Structures are given as C-alpha cells and as structure tokens.
Amino acid sequence: MNKQERIDEIDRRIGFNSMKKAIMEDGAIDSRTKKLLTIASAVAVGCDACFSTNRKRAKDAGISDEEIEEAILVASLIRLGSGLNYTWKMIDE
C-alpha cells in the first residue's frame, strides 16, 4: 500500500475529510473567514504544513496577502501573549 492509499484508508476509518468539509462550509461564520481562521490557527500552534496548505487554499479563494498577513499577526499576538504568561507566573511566585 502506498502513502496515499494509507492516508485514504485512515480517512475512511476516522472520517476527517467529511468532518472538515462540513465544518468549513458557510454557517454562522462564512467559509472565507474560516479560511483565515485556519491560517491563524496553524500559526498559533506552529504547524508549517497546515500553514502552507491553508495559505494556498486561501489564495485560491481570492483572499489577499494583506488579509493573510493580518491573520498571521493576530495569531502571533496570541502566541506572544501565551508565552508572556510564564513571565507573569514568575512574578506571582
């Protein structure tokens, strides 16, 4: 079994692609905004593969570099803030 066949088999067992499709459709949040959220989330958790994949999807959907950059900045702020929590914990000790 090659790599893609293994990936497809795992997906059949857990249903990731079906779940992803359902979540990424327009709902209370439109799919365009969700694409920006995927980029911000990828940056916040530090997943390079997720970032690259979702950046391409966003660009293909017509999302501008400026919008993507702003999503990155928001995520970077969250990462910085979470790191600062450790400094504040030291102050509390």
Sequence and secondary structure as in RCSB ss.txt:
>XXXX:A:sequence
MNKQERIDEIDRRIGFNSMKKAIMEDGAIDSRTKKLLTIASAVAVGCDACFSTNRKRAKDAGISDEEIEEAILVA
SLIRLGSGLNYTWKMIDE
>XXXX:A:secstr
  HHHHHHHHHHHH HHHHHHHHHSSSSS HHHHHHHHHHHHHHHT HHHHHHHHHHHHHTT  HHHHHHHHHHH
HHHHHHHHHHHHHHHHH 
